[in-house]
Amino acid sequence: MLLLLLLLLLAPLFLRPPGAGGAQTPNATSEGCQIIHPPWEGGIRYRGLTRDQVKAINFLPVDYEIEYVCRGEREVVGPKVRKCLANGSWTDMDTPSRCERRAVYIGALFPMSGGWPGGQACQPAVEMALEDVNSRRDILPDYELKLIHHDSKCDPGQATKYLYELLYNDPIKIILMPGCSSVSTLVAEAARMWNLIVLSYGSSSPALSNRQRFPTFFRTHPSATLHNPTRVKLFEKWGWKKIATIQQTTEVFTSTLDDLEERVKEAGIEITFRQSFFSDPAVPVKNLKRQDARIIVGLFYETEARKVFCEVYKERLFGKKYVWFLIGWYADNWFKIYDPSINCTVDEMTEAVEGHITTEIVMLNPANTRSISNMTSQEFVEKLTKRLKRHPEETGGFQEAPLAYDAIWALALALNKTSGGGGHSGVRLEDFNYNNQTITDQIYRAMNSSSFEGVSGHVVFDASGSRMAWTLIEQLQGGSYKKIGYYDSTKDDLSWSKTDKWIGGSPPADQTLVIKTFRFLSQKLFISVSVLSSLGIVLAVVCLSFNIYNSHVRYIQNSQPNLNNLTAVGCSLALAAVFPLGLDGYHIGRNQFPFVCQARLWLLGLGFSLGYGSMFTKIWWVHTVFTKKEEKKEWRKTLEPWKLYATVGLLVGMDVLTLAIWQIVDPLHRTIETFAKEEPKEDIDVSILPQLEHCSSRKMNTWLGIFYGYKGLLLLLGIFLAYETKSVSTEKINDHRAVGMAIYNVAVLCLITAPVTMILSSQQDAAFAFASLAIVFSSYITLVVLFVPKMRRLITRGEWQSEAQDTMKTGSSTNNNEEEKSRLLEKENRELEKIIAEKEERVSELRHQLQSRQQLRSRRHPPTPPDPSGGLPRGPPEPPDRLSCDGSRVHLLYK
């Protein structure tokens, strides 16, 4: 009955002609308002009416209110309640009411400028992804993703300001999306305190893989360490074992380089030089040039890359000898973009970057298959290109745009799974706030299990939240990038297209090809000195034979021939040392070198001891005997040869003992002296590394100090003795003055040559010339001075024919005038001795006569008393009573 009564009251309204009712401009009468149709995905709640009653009427009475409602989690946008006015219209008809999905807000930071202006292409890609996701009725049907974004300029300081605004200003953001690594590091560290998931589309810093530090961080851009296995694979492919690096001083590049260093070490590759810079790369680039870096890995942002390669051009650190490895996410024409911070032209930059290699994560599916958005990768590129304001090559982040697009899809699928999409019971996303960790944990689990085909390829995250992907290898050829291969690090699979091109025709060496060349002794010099040495040995043999053959001659016997024989033998050994002294790697192998070293030492040491020692013994004996006044007079009459031989034996024994200990304790062996590299005149990628062979031991200086020490003292003592005995003349050693002259020459040559050869040890020709010629000259001088005068005397005087010749004709063998004078003086001395003897007899007779006369006189005349005045006794002069002799004349002395 009540329902019937209500129908009767509303009957006048029902009988009026229907108007064109609707949500916007329904017709109205004075009796009521035309019914309004509900919005899409929503409805109207009519108070007091059933659905069938609403269908049966067209007008509602004045003051009647209707309420808009939406299905699911959608919400009414516009007036929720309308009232029928007396004029037949509804309230607030100028504002439409519609049902929209609940907004879920994303806080994004896009770097539109700065080190990596990736937001220029990534922001349009994100907006395009939001449109595609929001248009799908099967993904988040009750929610709509909305974007709130700022320009971070890839600057952590700027990003801090905008992060504050995002967190403290409504609406609540359910997720944060930073771009470059430095900003992501800041955001991800703060997000954990706000229970926020962070999803980055352009961060590659390996540090972000630290789950303890960044527990809620995900990224569709793989870690920069994913480049390193590819780089190592390429190093191995081209046989490079030495590389250099230069990096911008930021965390992303430092951590990437640390990872690379570990990987190359495992592969047996060495990072020889590691340079870094903050803003000015001039000095690091110069260091790379100075250190001869060839394979260089550069880690820096795009703006810094232009600075680096401007300096590279100035230092000529490019061309066929060099290979640069760069990051592949720069704009394709990054080196052509005008940059007021550099002073290089486009042509210069183009020349400098030609041929470099880039490694980049595969950011666009090469298979060109349909993705979850029902787009192929090429369709995505075409659609994105239309949205860009500039050419893609001039747009930062164009290569990373697919990663940004797939990031939105990864987020949408995770939120869809969290909210119960796909038939699963979920949570209400609108209930999320910064204190609700439950929803954050569910979003994290959903994100961690993501797996779908995107326009960038298969999207899946590893345990650290990083994207796993293939690596694209490109090379700049003729000013444009060409794909030369792909690498799948998970399978160690390198797909190579064999399209790489090299300026020099082939990959360059990882360092200047160092050709080790030995500096050998000049063969002309060696042969010349060897001929002189050979002639010297022949001369020594002739002298030795002469001395032995004429050993019966008195004149030869008085020169101590056995000591002279030892001198000749010593000269022969010293001259023989010239041959091993000139032998090097040109003549002998490495295994024979120690024996040659020992031969040099023993021949020279024994030759010196025999040759110089025998001369030193002579001069020492002469000095010992003839510089003593009284106590050595008897020695001048007799000479015991065994003492001379014992002295020579002692000197030789000291040498043998010293050399034996040296050879046993610290033997000589082959050592290599390396000199500075030399560049060839031709423009080839080689460098000559000169090396020189030496005979050396571990404590070479100590042994040389001992050896040269007592040899030097022996030489100085010999000079002193020769000087002291220069005026001595003796029959026992008649050639001691010649020995003194030889000692002078040998000592001077040795004392000069020894230090000079040590100084010139790095100059093989000069050192050999000094040492060998000193040996040759000293040996020649010794042989000539000691033996040639004897030969001349025996030949010119024929003294070898008879031993009965005047044996008193002795004296110095080096000065005939002195010999004559000495003989004449001896003869005159003998004559004077006869005269003195005769005079002494005559004086004796005169004394006897005088004594007889005095006796007779005393008998005849008694002695006269002395004069008191003290005068002499008077009388006739007395006869002489005494004779005196001065050695050559006899005088009679009278009283």
FIKE-966429 format. One line per field, with one value per residue (C-alpha): residue number from 1; x, y, z; residue in one letter. Coordinates in steps of 0.1 Angstrom, whole numbers. Last residue first. Layout:
% FIKE-966429
k: [NUM/...]
u: [X/...]
v: [Y/...]
w: [Z/...]
r: [a/...]
END
This chain:
% FIKE-966429
k: [895/894/893/892/891/890/889/888/887/886/885/884/883/882/881/880/879/878/877/876/875/874/873/872/871/870/869/868/867/866/865/864/863/862/861/860/859/858/857/856/855/854/853/852/851/850/849/848/847/846/845/844/843/842/841/840/839/838/837/836/835/834/833/832/831/830/829/828/827/826/825/824/823/822/821/820/819/818/817/816/815/814/813/812/811/810/809/808/807/806/805/804/803/802/801/800/799/798/797/796/795/794/793/792/791/790/789/788/787/786/785/784/783/782/781/780/779/778/777/776/775/774/773/772/771/770/769/768/767/766/765/764/763/762/761/760/759/758/757/756/755/754/753/752/751/750/749/748/747/746/745/744/743/742/741/740/739/738/737/736/735/734/733/732/731/730/729/728/727/726/725/724/723/722/721/720/719/718/717/716/715/714/713/712/711/710/709/708/707/706/705/704/703/702/701/700/699/698/697/696/695/694/693/692/691/690/689/688/687/686/685/684/683/682/681/680/679/678/677/676/675/674/673/672/671/670/669/668/667/666/665/664/663/662/661/660/659/658/657/656/655/654/653/652/651/650/649/648/647/646/645/644/643/642/641/640/639/638/637/636/635/634/633/632/631/630/629/628/627/626/625/624/623/622/621/620/619/618/617/616/615/614/613/612/611/610/609/608/607/606/605/604/603/602/601/600/599/598/597/596/595/594/593/592/591/590/589/588/587/586/585/584/583/582/581/580/579/578/577/576/575/574/573/572/571/570/569/568/567/566/565/564/563/562/561/560/559/558/557/556/555/554/553/552/551/550/549/548/547/546/545/544/543/542/541/540/539/538/537/536/535/534/533/532/531/530/529/528/527/526/525/524/523/522/521/520/519/518/517/516/515/514/513/512/511/510/509/508/507/506/505/504/503/502/501/500/499/498/497/496/495/494/493/492/491/490/489/488/487/486/485/484/483/482/481/480/479/478/477/476/475/474/473/472/471/470/469/468/467/466/465/464/463/462/461/460/459/458/457/456/455/454/453/452/451/450/449/448/447/446/445/444/443/442/441/440/439/438/437/436/435/434/433/432/431/430/429/428/427/426/425/424/423/422/421/420/419/418/417/416/415/414/413/412/411/410/409/408/407/406/405/404/403/402/401/400/399/398/397/396/395/394/393/392/391/390/389/388/387/386/385/384/383/382/381/380/379/378/377/376/375/374/373/372/371/370/369/368/367/366/365/364/363/362/361/360/359/358/357/356/355/354/353/352/351/350/349/348/347/346/345/344/343/342/341/340/339/338/337/336/335/334/333/332/331/330/329/328/327/326/325/324/323/322/321/320/319/318/317/316/315/314/313/312/311/310/309/308/307/306/305/304/303/302/301/300/299/298/297/296/295/294/293/292/291/290/289/288/287/286/285/284/283/282/281/280/279/278/277/276/275/274/273/272/271/270/269/268/267/266/265/264/263/262/261/260/259/258/257/256/255/254/253/252/251/250/249/248/247/246/245/244/243/242/241/240/239/238/237/236/235/234/233/232/231/230/229/228/227/226/225/224/223/222/221/220/219/218/217/216/215/214/213/212/211/210/209/208/207/206/205/204/203/202/201/200/199/198/197/196/195/194/193/192/191/190/189/188/187/186/185/184/183/182/181/180/179/178/177/176/175/174/173/172/171/170/169/168/167/166/165/164/163/162/161/160/159/158/157/156/155/154/153/152/151/150/149/148/147/146/145/144/143/142/141/140/139/138/137/136/135/134/133/132/131/130/129/128/127/126/125/124/123/122/121/120/119/118/117/116/115/114/113/112/111/110/109/108/107/106/105/104/103/102/101/100/99/98/97/96/95/94/93/92/91/90/89/88/87/86/85/84/83/82/81/80/79/78/77/76/75/74/73/72/71/70/69/68/67/66/65/64/63/62/61/60/59/58/57/56/55/54/53/52/51/50/49/48/47/46/45/44/43/42/41/40/39/38/37/36/35/34/33/32/31/30/29/28/27/26/25/24/23/22/21/20/19/18/17/16/15/14/13/12/11/10/9/8/7/6/5/4/3/2/1]
u: [2084/2082/2053/2060/2029/2016/1988/1957/1942/1950/1983/2004/2041/2058/2093/2106/2142/2149/2155/2187/2187/2167/2142/2108/2099/2086/2106/2125/2139/2138/2169/2190/2191/2225/2242/2261/2241/2208/2218/2224/2190/2173/2189/2177/2141/2141/2153/2125/2099/2112/2108/2073/2064/2077/2056/2025/2033/2033/1999/1985/1996/1981/1947/1948/1951/1921/1900/1909/1896/1864/1858/1864/1839/1812/1817/1814/1781/1767/1774/1757/1724/1697/1717/1732/1764/1788/1820/1838/1830/1855/1852/1857/1820/1824/1800/1770/1789/1787/1789/1761/1739/1743/1738/1708/1691/1697/1683/1652/1644/1634/1622/1605/1588/1575/1564/1545/1528/1518/1506/1486/1470/1461/1448/1425/1411/1406/1393/1370/1355/1351/1334/1311/1298/1280/1312/1326/1329/1344/1367/1379/1386/1409/1425/1442/1458/1466/1483/1503/1514/1524/1544/1563/1569/1585/1608/1618/1625/1647/1665/1668/1685/1719/1706/1736/1761/1745/1740/1716/1706/1669/1665/1642/1621/1616/1607/1581/1565/1564/1548/1521/1515/1514/1490/1468/1469/1460/1429/1419/1413/1396/1375/1367/1355/1333/1319/1309/1289/1263/1285/1292/1303/1283/1260/1244/1208/1192/1154/1142/1106/1081/1049/1064/1070/1106/1134/1133/1125/1150/1142/1164/1191/1191/1222/1221/1241/1261/1279/1309/1312/1304/1318/1337/1349/1358/1376/1396/1404/1417/1438/1452/1460/1477/1496/1509/1522/1538/1553/1569/1584/1596/1612/1632/1642/1652/1676/1700/1721/1757/1781/1755/1740/1773/1769/1734/1741/1763/1746/1712/1695/1714/1700/1663/1659/1675/1654/1622/1631/1636/1605/1583/1595/1586/1552/1544/1545/1536/1509/1495/1492/1477/1450/1443/1442/1421/1395/1390/1388/1362/1340/1344/1334/1303/1293/1294/1258/1244/1259/1291/1303/1278/1268/1301/1338/1361/1375/1378/1404/1422/1430/1457/1476/1477/1487/1516/1527/1528/1549/1573/1576/1582/1610/1624/1623/1642/1667/1680/1697/1732/1726/1719/1752/1770/1757/1745/1708/1711/1686/1663/1662/1658/1630/1612/1617/1604/1574/1566/1568/1545/1521/1523/1516/1485/1474/1478/1458/1431/1430/1422/1398/1379/1377/1365/1340/1325/1313/1277/1249/1221/1187/1154/1126/1098/1065/1050/1022/988/996/973/943/947/946/963/931/912/878/855/828/836/800/810/786/805/790/803/769/760/782/762/783/771/791/804/775/785/786/790/818/835/835/829/828/800/797/763/761/734/711/705/690/702/681/710/695/692/664/646/635/638/646/646/611/600/595/585/600/595/600/620/593/566/586/595/558/548/575/564/528/538/562/533/550/555/519/500/463/456/474/447/462/459/438/449/428/452/454/455/469/504/504/492/518/545/532/529/564/580/560/572/608/603/598/628/650/637/648/684/696/679/693/704/688/711/712/675/668/651/618/611/576/578/610/593/567/594/616/588/577/613/613/581/549/523/530/542/567/563/595/622/649/675/656/667/688/715/740/767/804/819/851/870/878/875/873/902/894/858/870/893/866/841/866/885/885/865/842/819/805/788/777/798/815/781/768/754/744/764/752/781/807/842/871/898/923/957/985/964/952/947/968/979/984/961/936/935/930/899/891/890/870/843/842/836/803/794/801/834/850/877/895/928/947/979/995/1030/1036/1041/1009/989/1005/995/959/960/972/946/916/902/870/877/905/917/946/954/985/997/964/976/959/962/925/920/939/916/885/898/908/875/857/878/871/834/836/856/833/801/816/828/863/862/882/913/925/955/958/984/978/961/956/928/903/916/911/877/866/879/859/828/833/837/806/783/802/783/752/723/698/664/672/660/667/649/678/704/732/729/718/749/742/742/779/782/771/749/720/697/662/661/634/634/609/599/597/606/639/648/643/671/699/682/678/714/728/702/714/750/739/719/681/659/625/608/578/545/544/521/503/513/545/571/586/586/597/626/637/636/661/683/683/699/727/731/735/724/705/678/649/617/588/554/539/506/497/460/444/412/421/458/467/439/421/452/450/468/498/501/497/522/547/545/551/581/595/590/609/637/645/656/660/693/712/742/768/744/711/675/684/649/639/607/581/554/518/490/458/425/408/383/346/331/312/310/314/290/261/269/233/207/182/144/140/131/165/172/202/236/259/295/305/337/360/344/368/377/386/359/329/321/293/275/247/213/193/156/149/125/110/128/120/122/106/104/141/145/116/134/166/149/140/142/174/187/225/241/266/303/327/314/292/256/227/209/171/153/146/113/78/90/106/143/162/195/228/259/252/224/188/175/141/112/78/58/37/62/63/26/26/50/23/4/36/42/8/12/45/28/0]
v: [197/183/165/145/142/111/116/96/84/114/99/112/107/113/121/145/157/182/218/232/244/263/248/264/293/291/320/297/279/242/223/209/171/155/157/128/99/116/121/85/75/101/89/53/65/85/55/33/60/63/26/26/56/37/6/29/45/12/2/36/32/-3/10/39/14/-6/26/36/3/6/42/32/4/26/53/28/14/48/56/24/33/6/-23/-7/-20/-48/-49/-68/-101/-93/-122/-158/-167/-167/-163/-147/-115/-108/-71/-59/-91/-96/-60/-57/-88/-76/-41/-58/-80/-58/-26/-44/-70/-46/-20/-46/-60/-26/-16/-48/-48/-11/-17/-44/-25/9/-6/-30/-3/20/-7/-20/13/4/-4/30/41/7/9/43/32/3/20/49/29/1/23/42/11/-7/22/29/-8/-11/18/3/-31/-13/2/-32/-47/-56/-76/-90/-65/-36/0/22/56/47/27/49/57/21/13/40/30/-6/4/22/-9/-33/-10/-10/-47/-49/-28/-38/-74/-65/-38/-59/-86/-62/-46/-79/-91/-110/-117/-102/-108/-84/-87/-55/-48/-24/-23/-13/-1/-12/2/13/48/42/59/33/45/35/22/31/6/-29/-45/-83/-106/-137/-154/-149/-173/-161/-186/-210/-186/-159/-183/-196/-161/-150/-182/-180/-144/-148/-178/-157/-131/-157/-175/-143/-138/-174/-171/-141/-159/-189/-167/-162/-132/-128/-99/-72/-91/-87/-50/-52/-40/-11/15/0/13/-12/-44/-38/-15/-40/-69/-49/-40/-76/-88/-61/-73/-109/-98/-76/-105/-134/-117/-97/-128/-148/-122/-115/-152/-161/-133/-135/-173/-172/-149/-171/-201/-182/-173/-208/-215/-183/-191/-178/-156/-127/-133/-119/-126/-96/-102/-139/-129/-101/-125/-141/-108/-111/-148/-139/-110/-133/-158/-131/-119/-154/-158/-125/-140/-170/-148/-130/-102/-113/-146/-127/-109/-141/-159/-194/-183/-175/-200/-195/-157/-159/-184/-162/-131/-149/-163/-128/-114/-141/-133/-96/-104/-123/-93/-69/-92/-96/-58/-54/-83/-70/-34/-46/-69/-40/-55/-66/-45/-70/-63/-69/-59/-43/-42/-11/-23/-40/-46/-32/-51/-55/-34/-3/16/-14/-27/-51/-67/-103/-108/-124/-141/-146/-172/-174/-188/-163/-137/-137/-116/-99/-88/-62/-37/-5/29/59/83/62/31/35/0/-18/-47/-54/-72/-97/-92/-97/-68/-60/-66/-82/-117/-114/-96/-107/-88/-107/-82/-44/-42/-64/-101/-110/-123/-105/-126/-99/-74/-94/-101/-64/-54/-78/-65/-29/-37/-51/-23/2/32/52/47/22/18/29/-2/-24/-58/-90/-120/-137/-138/-122/-90/-93/-59/-73/-91/-59/-39/-62/-62/-24/-20/-43/-25/8/-4/-18/17/30/1/8/44/35/39/73/85/119/131/143/109/105/137/163/169/133/119/107/89/70/54/45/30/11/-3/-15/-32/-50/-40/-61/-45/-78/-78/-89/-101/-78/-104/-77/-67/-32/-24/-50/-38/-18/-23/4/1/30/31/69/89/112/119/128/151/169/172/185/212/211/239/222/236/253/218/215/179/161/137/126/117/83/95/79/46/25/31/34/11/29/12/27/21/26/60/78/93/122/143/171/146/128/161/167/131/135/167/151/121/144/154/118/104/87/52/49/16/21/-4/13/30/43/57/92/91/77/104/131/118/119/155/169/151/181/175/149/128/92/72/35/22/-14/-32/-67/-97/-132/-139/-138/-105/-92/-100/-84/-53/-51/-52/-24/-4/-8/3/34/42/41/58/89/101/100/71/63/28/10/-25/-52/-88/-83/-113/-101/-126/-125/-87/-91/-117/-94/-65/-87/-99/-63/-48/-67/-49/-18/-33/-40/-12/-25/-16/-28/-13/-22/-36/-9/-11/-48/-57/-43/-43/-5/-5/-19/15/10/32/41/27/27/11/21/4/26/17/52/45/21/49/70/48/41/78/88/59/64/100/90/62/81/79/78/60/60/39/41/79/95/125/148/166/154/125/140/174/159/139/170/188/157/153/188/178/144/159/140/172/159/172/165/140/131/103/86/49/42/17/-5/-26/-29/-49/-67/-36/-23/14/24/2/17/52/47/31/62/85/63/65/102/105/82/102/135/119/104/137/119/142/171/177/163/139/124/120/100/98/73/78/53/69/51/42/68/70/102/132/161/197/222/201/212/207/190/208/209/246/234/218/180/173/158/138/126/158/153/123/92/65/32/3/-20/-2/34/52/85/95/109/134/144/180/182/149/124/119/91/62/24/16/32/11/-21/-11/-5/29/44/64/61/51/60/38/33/18/44/70/65/79/108/109/140/165/173/189/223/206/197/182/166/185/166/133/124/131/140/146/122/135/140/111/98/132/134/98/106/109/79/58/67/55/22/17/25/0]
w: [110/75/58/27/4/-14/-40/-50/-17/5/18/46/53/87/100/74/81/108/101/116/152/176/199/194/217/252/264/288/258/263/273/244/241/239/205/190/204/198/162/155/170/149/118/123/130/98/78/91/85/49/44/57/35/5/13/18/-15/-33/-17/-26/-62/-64/-49/-73/-102/-89/-85/-120/-133/-113/-124/-160/-157/-141/-166/-195/-180/-174/-210/-221/-204/-202/-192/-161/-151/-159/-179/-151/-168/-195/-218/-205/-209/-246/-276/-258/-254/-291/-285/-309/-306/-268/-261/-284/-270/-235/-244/-260/-230/-200/-216/-246/-225/-199/-225/-245/-215/-202/-237/-242/-208/-210/-245/-232/-203/-221/-253/-235/-214/-244/-265/-238/-225/-194/-176/-184/-147/-137/-167/-157/-121/-132/-162/-144/-116/-140/-166/-140/-123/-154/-168/-135/-129/-164/-156/-123/-140/-165/-135/-119/-150/-135/-106/-88/-103/-85/-93/-72/-85/-93/-61/-41/-72/-80/-44/-43/-76/-65/-32/-52/-74/-44/-26/-57/-59/-22/-26/-62/-51/-17/-32/-62/-39/-19/-51/-66/-36/-56/-85/-118/-154/-175/-204/-219/-227/-250/-251/-285/-288/-313/-327/-360/-373/-384/-365/-338/-302/-276/-242/-213/-204/-190/-174/-176/-153/-162/-134/-112/-82/-47/-21/-44/-70/-45/-23/-52/-64/-30/-25/-60/-57/-23/-37/-66/-42/-20/-49/-61/-27/-25/-59/-47/-15/-35/-55/-25/-33/-19/-18/-13/16/35/35/50/85/75/54/43/12/-10/3/9/-21/-44/-30/-34/-70/-79/-61/-77/-111/-104/-89/-119/-144/-122/-101/-130/-152/-124/-119/-156/-165/-134/-137/-174/-174/-146/-166/-197/-176/-163/-199/-214/-204/-219/-252/-268/-296/-299/-263/-252/-257/-255/-220/-229/-256/-237/-209/-232/-230/-192/-194/-219/-197/-167/-187/-197/-162/-149/-174/-161/-126/-139/-157/-126/-145/-135/-153/-185/-183/-174/-204/-195/-196/-232/-246/-217/-221/-258/-256/-230/-252/-282/-263/-250/-285/-298/-269/-278/-314/-303/-281/-310/-332/-305/-301/-338/-338/-308/-322/-355/-338/-318/-285/-283/-271/-266/-281/-264/-286/-267/-285/-271/-249/-252/-288/-314/-329/-366/-398/-382/-379/-367/-378/-360/-381/-371/-358/-325/-301/-269/-245/-210/-200/-173/-189/-221/-246/-277/-308/-333/-333/-351/-336/-359/-367/-393/-371/-333/-320/-302/-277/-263/-229/-220/-190/-154/-136/-101/-69/-50/-53/-90/-109/-140/-171/-204/-232/-233/-247/-218/-214/-179/-146/-113/-82/-64/-72/-57/-26/-22/-27/0/24/17/24/58/65/69/86/54/44/23/29/-6/-18/-3/3/-17/-23/-55/-86/-110/-91/-54/-45/-41/-75/-92/-73/-86/-122/-121/-108/-134/-161/-149/-149/-184/-198/-178/-192/-227/-223/-214/-250/-253/-221/-233/-265/-293/-310/-306/-326/-304/-289/-282/-283/-319/-311/-283/-307/-332/-305/-290/-323/-329/-295/-303/-285/-269/-236/-223/-251/-287/-304/-319/-312/-304/-273/-265/-234/-240/-214/-228/-237/-259/-280/-295/-332/-337/-305/-312/-348/-340/-312/-335/-362/-336/-325/-293/-266/-239/-212/-238/-249/-282/-288/-314/-290/-275/-309/-300/-266/-238/-224/-239/-213/-228/-237/-255/-279/-288/-313/-344/-334/-301/-273/-294/-262/-275/-288/-256/-238/-258/-252/-215/-215/-238/-215/-185/-199/-207/-173/-165/-166/-193/-198/-217/-238/-249/-218/-226/-191/-204/-224/-194/-172/-197/-195/-157/-158/-182/-167/-148/-128/-102/-117/-116/-130/-127/-145/-150/-145/-150/-167/-154/-156/-118/-117/-144/-123/-91/-109/-127/-93/-80/-112/-108/-72/-82/-111/-91/-61/-80/-88/-126/-139/-160/-164/-179/-194/-197/-207/-240/-262/-284/-271/-236/-234/-250/-223/-196/-209/-211/-176/-165/-181/-157/-130/-140/-124/-147/-153/-143/-108/-73/-39/-7/14/3/28/38/3/-13/-50/-50/-46/-81/-95/-126/-120/-149/-144/-106/-84/-47/-24/5/42/52/69/42/16/30/18/-15/-22/-16/-36/-63/-67/-72/-95/-120/-122/-91/-90/-56/-46/-29/-28/-3/-16/0/8/33/13/-21/-9/10/-20/-40/-18/-15/-53/-57/-34/-50/-85/-116/-126/-101/-122/-104/-108/-96/-116/-114/-115/-116/-94/-95/-126/-115/-145/-164/-175/-193/-202/-170/-180/-215/-203/-175/-200/-222/-192/-183/-218/-220/-187/-199/-230/-215/-181/-191/-188/-174/-159/-155/-173/-174/-146/-138/-101/-97/-69/-80/-68/-67/-77/-71/-103/-115/-113/-127/-115/-138/-125/-141/-129/-93/-81/-102/-124/-123/-113/-78/-74/-74/-51/-61/-39/-47/-65/-86/-88/-72/-62/-77/-54/-67/-83/-79/-60/-68/-44/-53/-35/-40/-31/-61/-73/-96/-132/-158/-139/-145/-145/-111/-98/-110/-93/-60/-47/-12/-18/-53/-52/-84/-102/-112/-137/-163/-147/-137/-158/-143/-139/-150/-123/-107/-111/-124/-152/-160/-189/-180/-189/-179/-163/-185/-192/-227/-215/-210/-216/-184/-172/-147/-129/-126/-112/-84/-58/-71/-71/-35/-26/-43/-25/8/0]
r: [k/y/l/l/h/v/r/s/g/d/c/s/l/r/d/p/p/e/p/p/g/r/p/l/g/g/s/p/d/p/p/t/p/p/h/r/r/s/r/l/q/q/r/s/q/l/q/h/r/l/e/s/v/r/e/e/k/e/a/i/i/k/e/l/e/r/n/e/k/e/l/l/r/s/k/e/e/e/n/n/n/t/s/s/g/t/k/m/t/d/q/a/e/s/q/w/e/g/r/t/i/l/r/r/m/k/p/v/f/l/v/v/l/t/i/y/s/s/f/v/i/a/l/s/a/f/a/f/a/a/d/q/q/s/s/l/i/m/t/v/p/a/t/i/l/c/l/v/a/v/n/y/i/a/m/g/v/a/r/h/d/n/i/k/e/t/s/v/s/k/t/e/y/a/l/f/i/g/l/l/l/l/l/g/k/y/g/y/f/i/g/l/w/t/n/m/k/r/s/s/c/h/e/l/q/p/l/i/s/v/d/i/d/e/k/p/e/e/k/a/f/t/e/i/t/r/h/l/p/d/v/i/q/w/i/a/l/t/l/v/d/m/g/v/l/l/g/v/t/a/y/l/k/w/p/e/l/t/k/r/w/e/k/k/e/e/k/k/t/f/v/t/h/v/w/w/i/k/t/f/m/s/g/y/g/l/s/f/g/l/g/l/l/w/l/r/a/q/c/v/f/p/f/q/n/r/g/i/h/y/g/d/l/g/l/p/f/v/a/a/l/a/l/s/c/g/v/a/t/l/n/n/l/n/p/q/s/n/q/i/y/r/v/h/s/n/y/i/n/f/s/l/c/v/v/a/l/v/i/g/l/s/s/l/v/s/v/s/i/f/l/k/q/s/l/f/r/f/t/k/i/v/l/t/q/d/a/p/p/s/g/g/i/w/k/d/t/k/s/w/s/l/d/d/k/t/s/d/y/y/g/i/k/k/y/s/g/g/q/l/q/e/i/l/t/w/a/m/r/s/g/s/a/d/f/v/v/h/g/s/v/g/e/f/s/s/s/n/m/a/r/y/i/q/d/t/i/t/q/n/n/y/n/f/d/e/l/r/v/g/s/h/g/g/g/g/s/t/k/n/l/a/l/a/l/a/w/i/a/d/y/a/l/p/a/e/q/f/g/g/t/e/e/p/h/r/k/l/r/k/t/l/k/e/v/f/e/q/s/t/m/n/s/i/s/r/t/n/a/p/n/l/m/v/i/e/t/t/i/h/g/e/v/a/e/t/m/e/d/v/t/c/n/i/s/p/d/y/i/k/f/w/n/d/a/y/w/g/i/l/f/w/v/y/k/k/g/f/l/r/e/k/y/v/e/c/f/v/k/r/a/e/t/e/y/f/l/g/v/i/i/r/a/d/q/r/k/l/n/k/v/p/v/a/p/d/s/f/f/s/q/r/f/t/i/e/i/g/a/e/k/v/r/e/e/l/d/d/l/t/s/t/f/v/e/t/t/q/q/i/t/a/i/k/k/w/g/w/k/e/f/l/k/v/r/t/p/n/h/l/t/a/s/p/h/t/r/f/f/t/p/f/r/q/r/n/s/l/a/p/s/s/s/g/y/s/l/v/i/l/n/w/m/r/a/a/e/a/v/l/t/s/v/s/s/c/g/p/m/l/i/i/k/i/p/d/n/y/l/l/e/y/l/y/k/t/a/q/g/p/d/c/k/s/d/h/h/i/l/k/l/e/y/d/p/l/i/d/r/r/s/n/v/d/e/l/a/m/e/v/a/p/q/c/a/q/g/g/p/w/g/g/s/m/p/f/l/a/g/i/y/v/a/r/r/e/c/r/s/p/t/d/m/d/t/w/s/g/n/a/l/c/k/r/v/k/p/g/v/v/e/r/e/g/r/c/v/y/e/i/e/y/d/v/p/l/f/n/i/a/k/v/q/d/r/t/l/g/r/y/r/i/g/g/e/w/p/p/h/i/i/q/c/g/e/s/t/a/n/p/t/q/a/g/g/a/g/p/p/r/l/f/l/p/a/l/l/l/l/l/l/l/l/l/m]
END
